[in-house]
Amino acid sequence: MAWNAWGDPAAAKPLSDGIRNLLKQALGVAAADTTAPGIDDVELAPPALAEPHRDALASIVGAGHLRTDHLDRILHAGGKSTLDLLRRKQIRQDSPDAVLLPATEDEIARILAYCSEHAIAVVPFGGGTSVVGGLDPIRGRFGAVVTLDLRRLDALHWLDEVSGEAELGAGVTGPDAERLLGERGFSLGHFPQSFRFATIGGFAATRSSGQNSAGYGRFNDMIRGLHVVTPAGVLDLGRAPESAAGPDLRELITGSEGVFGIITRVRLRVHPKPQAVRREAWTFPDFATGADALRAVTQTGTGATVLRLSDEAETGVNLATTESIGEQQITGGCLAITVFEGSAEHAESRHAETRALLAAHGGTSLGEGPAKAWEHGRFNAPYLRDSLLAGGALCETLETATTWSNIAALKAAVTQALTGALAESGTPALVLCHISHVYPTGASLYFTVVA
């Protein structure tokens, strides 16, 4: 993971001519690459963790797994939001005083007990992809702050092939989870945009939702149980498939960003790897028509694995970046993507029922090509965000959800709020939107603002 950008630096690409032309036409921005400080130029405050504390914590994890060097502190200085990356452009930056890499629940329990006794703040760290400030090294009233990097909790502890459950360590990344399960013929099916770098513990702590949520649900829907280490002890939550008792403490932990304890293991619902995949892209004349079509599909329950819709502006950006939807010519409208997984017969029947509904609600099929191209590039949007920032354009995302009957009103209100606020400072903005996740009663709207 790059210290001042998203993901793998080798995967970053300069802005395409299409995107540069779009920025100039829509925003009056003539993108020009900006300079940023190198890692050796960054100044960090000396570690505030006193030597006796360093020695005590090193005795728990081993001297080689307590790190205070310049690089490790910078790599754990925050997440990957736009604000995080703008801070990375500064010479003086905040960072944790030390980075600890525990290997067991016992080590984590001992670390938390020691830090609790000696007023040392602890920040849990998975893949480092947070975009909501969850990794900021905030000391507050504490004398020092340490980051707990969970990468060594990287095992598949067990797989119950009969029940369709598996327990994974919190430090297992998305690709490693699919590899470990795939070797046994299973899949988790959770593919958020952060998939390549984020971890199982991070998915749970942030209540993550992936691009296949229409078929497999959100990550919290997959969670069967959790191990959580707290200063008061270890919580083993959700040992039965379901329970009539409440409240469900798993709901307290998922989405908590790690404030209640350190997630160390997650027991998850898994499924056999799909035998067949069907993909099809569609275009709709406008967003309202497309949203109504997605509502019909969702409420009918045809079982799409992926179901998403881009508005006219986002479709235009996709057209300017041909790798997002391939080379096929698409003129205007709103792009929708559908994917179906399962047995060959099951995937085909769900595909057929869905395509009939989409056609009946004003959709025109574009075939498989744009859907395959979208799938190929679906994890690349953060790299585009970084290229925009490097070219002098602000790019940030936000997400919300509402009922189907309020989709149009909320989309218009958020778009107006964003463009209006930026217009007050004389900054034109381009607001993009897509329906990212669908539910029987409503959907999530994912906004991207470029200014």
C-alpha positions as CSV (number, residue, x, y, z in Angstrom):
1,M,0.0,0.0,0.0
2,A,1.4,3.4,-1.0
3,W,2.0,5.8,1.9
4,N,0.5,8.8,0.1
5,A,-2.0,7.3,-2.4
6,W,-4.3,4.3,-2.9
7,G,-3.1,0.8,-3.3
8,D,-0.2,-0.3,-5.5
9,P,1.7,2.7,-7.0
10,A,2.4,0.5,-10.1
11,A,-1.3,0.3,-10.8
12,A,-1.8,4.1,-10.9
13,K,-2.4,5.7,-14.3
14,P,-2.3,9.3,-15.6
15,L,-5.5,10.9,-16.5
16,S,-6.8,9.9,-20.0
17,D,-7.4,12.5,-22.7
18,G,-11.1,11.8,-22.3
19,I,-11.1,12.7,-18.6
20,R,-8.9,15.7,-19.2
21,N,-11.3,17.0,-21.8
22,L,-14.3,16.4,-19.5
23,L,-12.7,18.3,-16.7
24,K,-12.0,21.2,-19.0
25,Q,-15.5,21.3,-20.4
26,A,-17.5,20.7,-17.2
27,L,-15.3,22.4,-14.6
28,G,-12.9,24.7,-16.5
29,V,-10.0,22.7,-15.0
30,A,-6.9,22.3,-17.1
31,A,-5.5,19.3,-15.3
32,A,-1.7,19.6,-14.6
33,D,0.2,17.3,-12.4
34,T,1.2,18.8,-9.1
35,T,4.2,18.0,-7.0
36,A,4.1,16.5,-3.5
37,P,6.7,15.9,-0.8
38,G,8.7,12.7,-0.9
39,I,8.5,10.3,2.1
40,D,12.0,11.5,3.2
41,D,10.7,15.1,3.3
42,V,8.0,14.4,5.8
43,E,8.6,15.4,9.3
44,L,7.2,13.4,12.2
45,A,7.3,14.3,15.9
46,P,9.6,12.1,17.9
47,P,7.8,9.1,19.3
48,A,6.1,10.0,22.6
49,L,6.1,6.5,23.9
50,A,8.5,6.4,26.8
51,E,11.3,3.8,26.7
52,P,9.8,1.7,29.6
53,H,6.5,1.4,27.7
54,R,8.3,0.4,24.5
55,D,10.2,-2.3,26.4
56,A,7.1,-3.6,28.1
57,L,5.1,-3.8,24.8
58,A,8.1,-5.3,22.9
59,S,8.2,-8.0,25.5
60,I,4.7,-8.9,24.6
61,V,4.9,-9.0,20.8
62,G,8.7,-9.5,20.4
63,A,11.2,-6.7,19.6
64,G,10.9,-7.3,15.8
65,H,7.1,-6.6,16.0
66,L,7.3,-3.2,17.7
67,R,8.2,-0.6,15.2
68,T,9.0,3.1,15.5
69,D,10.9,3.7,12.3
70,H,9.9,6.6,10.0
71,L,8.3,4.4,7.2
72,D,6.1,2.3,9.5
73,R,4.8,5.3,11.4
74,I,3.9,7.1,8.1
75,L,2.3,4.0,6.7
76,H,0.0,3.9,9.7
77,A,-0.7,7.6,9.9
78,G,-4.3,7.4,8.6
79,G,-6.6,6.0,6.0
80,K,-7.2,6.8,2.3
81,S,-9.9,9.4,2.3
82,T,-9.4,12.6,0.2
83,L,-8.7,14.5,3.4
84,D,-6.1,11.8,4.4
85,L,-4.3,12.1,1.1
86,L,-4.3,15.9,1.3
87,R,-2.7,15.7,4.7
88,R,0.0,13.4,3.1
89,K,1.0,16.4,1.0
90,Q,2.1,18.3,4.1
91,I,5.6,18.4,5.4
92,R,4.6,18.0,9.1
93,Q,2.3,15.1,9.8
94,D,0.8,13.2,12.8
95,S,1.6,9.6,13.2
96,P,1.4,6.9,15.9
97,D,4.2,6.7,18.3
98,A,4.7,3.0,17.6
99,V,3.3,0.2,15.5
100,L,2.6,-3.2,17.2
101,L,2.1,-6.4,15.2
102,P,0.5,-9.0,17.6
103,A,0.1,-12.6,16.5
104,T,-2.4,-14.0,19.0
105,E,-5.5,-13.0,21.0
106,D,-3.4,-13.4,24.2
107,E,-0.9,-10.8,23.0
108,I,-3.7,-8.4,22.1
109,A,-5.3,-8.9,25.5
110,R,-2.0,-8.2,27.2
111,I,-1.4,-5.1,25.1
112,L,-4.9,-3.7,25.8
113,A,-4.5,-4.3,29.6
114,Y,-1.1,-2.6,29.6
115,C,-2.2,0.4,27.5
116,S,-5.4,0.8,29.6
117,E,-3.3,0.8,32.8
118,H,-0.8,3.3,31.4
119,A,-3.1,5.7,29.5
120,I,-1.9,4.8,26.0
121,A,-4.4,5.1,23.1
122,V,-4.7,2.1,20.8
123,V,-5.8,2.3,17.1
124,P,-6.7,-1.0,15.4
125,F,-5.4,-1.2,11.8
126,G,-6.3,-3.7,9.1
127,G,-5.7,-2.9,5.5
128,G,-5.4,0.8,6.0
129,T,-8.3,1.7,3.5
130,S,-10.6,3.6,5.9
131,V,-12.2,6.7,4.4
132,V,-14.0,7.9,7.6
133,G,-11.1,8.8,9.9
134,G,-11.1,5.6,11.8
135,L,-7.3,5.2,11.6
136,D,-6.3,8.7,12.7
137,P,-3.6,8.5,15.5
138,I,-5.6,10.7,17.9
139,R,-4.0,11.0,21.4
140,G,-6.7,13.0,23.1
141,R,-6.1,12.8,26.8
142,F,-3.6,10.0,26.5
143,G,0.2,10.4,26.7
144,A,0.9,8.3,23.6
145,V,-0.9,6.4,20.8
146,V,0.0,3.1,19.3
147,T,-1.4,1.4,16.2
148,L,-2.3,-2.3,16.4
149,D,-1.6,-3.8,13.0
150,L,-3.5,-7.1,12.7
151,R,-1.8,-8.5,9.5
152,R,-0.5,-11.5,11.4
153,L,-4.0,-12.8,12.2
154,D,-4.1,-14.2,8.7
155,A,-5.4,-17.8,9.0
156,L,-8.4,-19.7,7.9
157,H,-9.1,-21.3,11.3
158,W,-11.8,-23.8,10.1
159,L,-14.3,-24.4,7.3
160,D,-17.5,-26.3,7.9
161,E,-18.4,-27.5,4.4
162,V,-21.7,-29.0,5.5
163,S,-23.0,-25.9,7.4
164,G,-21.5,-23.4,5.0
165,E,-19.5,-21.5,7.6
166,A,-15.9,-20.5,8.0
167,E,-13.9,-18.7,10.6
168,L,-11.2,-16.3,9.4
169,G,-8.6,-14.2,11.2
170,A,-9.2,-10.5,11.2
171,G,-6.0,-9.8,9.2
172,V,-7.0,-11.9,6.2
173,T,-7.3,-9.7,3.1
174,G,-10.1,-9.9,0.7
175,P,-8.0,-11.7,-2.0
176,D,-6.5,-14.1,0.6
177,A,-10.0,-15.0,1.9
178,E,-11.1,-15.9,-1.6
179,R,-7.9,-17.9,-2.2
180,L,-8.1,-19.8,1.1
181,L,-11.8,-20.6,0.7
182,G,-11.4,-21.2,-3.1
183,E,-8.8,-24.0,-2.4
184,R,-11.7,-25.8,-0.7
185,G,-14.3,-25.0,-3.3
186,F,-15.9,-22.1,-1.5
187,S,-16.3,-18.3,-1.8
188,L,-17.3,-15.5,0.5
189,G,-18.5,-13.3,-2.3
190,H,-17.7,-9.9,-0.7
191,F,-16.2,-7.5,-3.2
192,P,-16.2,-3.9,-2.0
193,Q,-14.0,-1.4,-3.8
194,S,-11.4,-1.8,-1.1
195,F,-11.4,-5.6,-1.7
196,R,-7.7,-6.0,-2.8
197,F,-6.3,-4.4,0.4
198,A,-9.0,-4.4,3.1
199,T,-9.3,-7.2,5.7
200,I,-11.9,-9.4,7.2
201,G,-11.7,-7.5,10.5
202,G,-12.0,-4.2,8.7
203,F,-15.1,-5.4,6.7
204,A,-16.8,-6.2,10.1
205,A,-15.7,-3.1,11.9
206,T,-17.0,-0.8,9.1
207,R,-20.1,-2.8,8.3
208,S,-18.9,-3.1,4.7
209,S,-21.1,-3.6,1.7
210,G,-19.8,-5.1,-1.5
211,Q,-20.6,-4.9,-5.1
212,N,-22.3,-8.4,-5.0
213,S,-24.6,-7.4,-2.2
214,A,-27.8,-8.0,-4.2
215,G,-26.9,-11.7,-4.3
216,Y,-25.0,-12.3,-1.1
217,G,-26.0,-9.5,1.2
218,R,-23.9,-6.9,3.1
219,F,-20.9,-8.1,5.2
220,N,-23.0,-7.9,8.4
221,D,-25.5,-10.3,6.8
222,M,-22.7,-12.8,6.4
223,I,-21.4,-12.6,10.0
224,R,-22.4,-15.6,12.1
225,G,-20.0,-14.9,15.0
226,L,-17.2,-12.7,16.3
227,H,-14.2,-12.9,18.7
228,V,-13.5,-9.5,20.2
229,V,-10.7,-8.7,22.6
230,T,-11.5,-5.8,25.1
231,P,-9.6,-4.5,28.1
232,A,-12.2,-6.4,30.2
233,G,-11.8,-9.7,28.5
234,V,-12.6,-11.6,25.3
235,L,-16.2,-11.7,23.8
236,D,-17.2,-14.8,21.9
237,L,-20.4,-13.7,20.2
238,G,-23.0,-15.5,18.1
239,R,-22.1,-19.2,18.7
240,A,-25.5,-20.5,17.4
241,P,-26.9,-20.0,13.8
242,E,-29.6,-17.7,15.2
243,S,-31.0,-16.7,18.6
244,A,-34.4,-15.5,20.0
245,A,-32.6,-13.6,22.7
246,G,-31.6,-10.0,22.4
247,P,-30.0,-7.6,22.2
248,D,-27.6,-9.0,19.6
249,L,-24.1,-7.8,20.7
250,R,-22.8,-8.6,17.2
251,E,-24.7,-5.5,16.0
252,L,-22.9,-3.4,18.6
253,I,-19.5,-4.5,17.2
254,T,-20.2,-4.4,13.4
255,G,-19.8,-0.9,12.3
256,S,-18.1,0.2,15.5
257,E,-14.8,1.1,13.8
258,G,-13.0,-0.8,16.6
259,V,-14.0,1.5,19.5
260,F,-15.4,-1.3,21.6
261,G,-12.5,-3.8,21.2
262,I,-10.3,-5.5,18.7
263,I,-12.0,-8.0,16.3
264,T,-9.7,-11.0,16.0
265,R,-11.8,-13.7,14.4
266,V,-15.0,-13.6,12.3
267,R,-17.2,-16.6,11.6
268,L,-18.9,-16.1,8.2
269,R,-21.5,-17.7,6.0
270,V,-19.8,-19.0,2.8
271,H,-21.1,-20.6,-0.3
272,P,-19.8,-23.0,-3.0
273,K,-17.9,-21.3,-5.8
274,P,-20.4,-20.6,-8.6
275,Q,-20.4,-22.9,-11.5
276,A,-21.6,-20.3,-14.0
277,V,-21.7,-16.5,-14.3
278,R,-24.0,-14.5,-16.6
279,R,-23.4,-10.8,-17.3
280,E,-25.4,-8.2,-19.1
281,A,-25.2,-4.4,-19.4
282,W,-28.3,-2.2,-20.1
283,T,-29.0,1.4,-20.9
284,F,-32.0,3.4,-19.8
285,P,-33.1,6.8,-21.2
286,D,-32.9,8.4,-17.7
287,F,-32.2,7.7,-14.1
288,A,-35.8,7.6,-12.9
289,T,-36.7,5.0,-15.5
290,G,-33.6,2.9,-14.6
291,A,-34.3,3.2,-10.9
292,D,-37.9,2.0,-11.4
293,A,-36.6,-1.0,-13.3
294,L,-34.2,-1.9,-10.5
295,R,-37.0,-1.6,-8.0
296,A,-39.1,-4.0,-10.0
297,V,-36.3,-6.5,-10.2
298,T,-35.5,-6.3,-6.5
299,Q,-39.1,-6.5,-5.3
300,T,-39.8,-9.4,-7.7
301,G,-36.8,-11.2,-6.2
302,T,-35.2,-12.5,-9.4
303,G,-31.9,-13.1,-7.6
304,A,-29.3,-11.0,-9.4
305,T,-25.9,-11.1,-7.8
306,V,-24.9,-7.6,-9.0
307,L,-27.5,-4.9,-9.7
308,R,-26.4,-1.3,-10.1
309,L,-27.3,1.8,-12.1
310,S,-25.2,4.9,-13.0
311,D,-26.8,8.3,-13.7
312,E,-26.2,10.3,-16.8
313,A,-23.2,12.1,-15.4
314,E,-21.5,9.0,-14.1
315,T,-22.2,7.2,-17.4
316,G,-20.6,10.1,-19.2
317,V,-17.4,9.7,-17.1
318,N,-17.4,6.0,-17.8
319,L,-17.5,6.9,-21.5
320,A,-14.6,9.2,-21.0
321,T,-12.7,6.3,-19.4
322,T,-13.2,3.5,-21.9
323,E,-11.6,0.9,-19.7
324,S,-14.6,1.2,-17.4
325,I,-17.1,-0.1,-19.9
326,G,-15.0,-1.2,-22.9
327,E,-14.8,0.2,-26.4
328,Q,-18.5,-0.4,-27.2
329,Q,-20.2,2.8,-28.3
330,I,-22.9,4.0,-25.9
331,T,-24.6,7.3,-26.5
332,G,-26.0,9.0,-23.4
333,G,-28.5,7.5,-21.1
334,C,-27.8,5.6,-17.9
335,L,-25.7,2.5,-17.7
336,A,-26.9,-0.5,-15.6
337,I,-24.9,-3.7,-14.8
338,T,-26.4,-7.1,-14.0
339,V,-24.5,-10.2,-13.0
340,F,-25.9,-13.7,-12.1
341,E,-24.0,-16.5,-10.3
342,G,-24.8,-20.1,-9.4
343,S,-25.4,-23.3,-11.2
344,A,-25.7,-23.0,-15.0
345,E,-29.4,-23.6,-14.9
346,H,-30.0,-21.3,-11.9
347,A,-28.0,-18.4,-13.3
348,E,-29.7,-18.7,-16.7
349,S,-33.2,-18.8,-15.3
350,R,-32.6,-15.7,-13.1
351,H,-30.9,-13.9,-15.9
352,A,-33.9,-14.6,-18.2
353,E,-36.4,-13.4,-15.7
354,T,-34.4,-10.2,-14.9
355,R,-33.8,-9.3,-18.5
356,A,-37.5,-9.6,-19.3
357,L,-38.3,-7.2,-16.4
358,L,-35.6,-4.7,-17.4
359,A,-36.8,-4.7,-21.1
360,A,-40.4,-4.2,-19.9
361,H,-39.3,-1.2,-17.9
362,G,-37.6,0.7,-20.7
363,G,-34.2,-0.9,-20.8
364,T,-32.1,-1.7,-23.9
365,S,-29.6,-4.5,-23.7
366,L,-25.9,-3.7,-24.5
367,G,-24.9,-7.3,-24.2
368,E,-22.1,-8.8,-22.1
369,G,-19.2,-6.7,-23.2
370,P,-19.7,-3.5,-21.0
371,A,-20.6,-5.6,-18.0
372,K,-17.3,-7.6,-18.3
373,A,-15.4,-4.4,-18.8
374,W,-17.0,-2.9,-15.7
375,E,-16.1,-6.1,-13.7
376,H,-12.5,-6.0,-14.9
377,G,-12.0,-2.3,-13.8
378,R,-14.4,-2.2,-10.8
379,F,-11.6,-1.8,-8.2
380,N,-9.9,1.0,-10.0
381,A,-12.0,4.1,-9.1
382,P,-9.7,5.1,-6.2
383,Y,-6.7,5.3,-8.6
384,L,-8.7,7.7,-10.7
385,R,-9.5,9.7,-7.6
386,D,-5.7,9.9,-6.9
387,S,-5.0,11.0,-10.5
388,L,-7.6,13.7,-10.2
389,L,-6.0,15.0,-7.0
390,A,-2.6,14.9,-8.6
391,G,-4.0,16.9,-11.5
392,G,-5.5,19.6,-9.2
393,A,-9.1,18.5,-9.0
394,L,-10.9,17.6,-5.8
395,C,-12.6,14.2,-5.8
396,E,-14.6,12.8,-2.8
397,T,-17.4,10.2,-2.3
398,L,-20.3,9.9,0.1
399,E,-23.1,7.4,0.4
400,T,-26.6,7.4,1.8
401,A,-29.8,5.3,1.5
402,T,-33.5,6.0,1.2
403,T,-36.8,4.4,0.2
404,W,-37.7,3.8,-3.5
405,S,-40.4,6.5,-3.4
406,N,-37.8,9.1,-2.2
407,I,-34.9,8.2,-4.6
408,A,-35.4,11.1,-7.0
409,A,-36.0,13.7,-4.3
410,L,-33.0,12.7,-2.3
411,K,-30.7,12.5,-5.3
412,A,-31.8,16.0,-6.4
413,A,-31.4,17.4,-2.9
414,V,-27.9,16.0,-2.3
415,T,-26.7,17.1,-5.8
416,Q,-28.1,20.6,-5.2
417,A,-26.5,20.8,-1.7
418,L,-23.1,19.8,-3.1
419,T,-23.1,22.0,-6.2
420,G,-24.6,24.9,-4.2
421,A,-22.0,24.8,-1.4
422,L,-19.1,24.7,-3.8
423,A,-20.7,27.4,-6.0
424,E,-20.7,29.8,-3.0
425,S,-16.9,29.7,-3.2
426,G,-16.9,30.1,-6.9
427,T,-16.1,26.5,-7.6
428,P,-18.0,24.6,-10.2
429,A,-18.6,20.9,-9.5
430,L,-19.6,17.7,-11.3
431,V,-21.7,15.4,-9.2
432,L,-22.0,11.7,-10.2
433,C,-24.3,9.2,-8.7
434,H,-25.1,5.5,-8.9
435,I,-27.4,3.0,-7.1
436,S,-24.9,0.8,-5.4
437,H,-27.0,-1.6,-3.3
438,V,-30.6,-2.5,-3.5
439,Y,-33.2,-3.7,-0.9
440,P,-36.9,-4.5,-1.2
441,T,-37.9,-1.1,0.3
442,G,-35.1,1.1,-1.1
443,A,-31.6,1.6,-2.3
444,S,-28.2,3.2,-1.5
445,L,-27.1,6.2,-3.5
446,Y,-23.4,6.6,-3.9
447,F,-22.3,10.1,-4.9
448,T,-18.9,11.3,-6.3
449,V,-18.2,15.0,-6.4
450,V,-15.4,16.4,-8.6
451,A,-14.5,20.0,-8.3
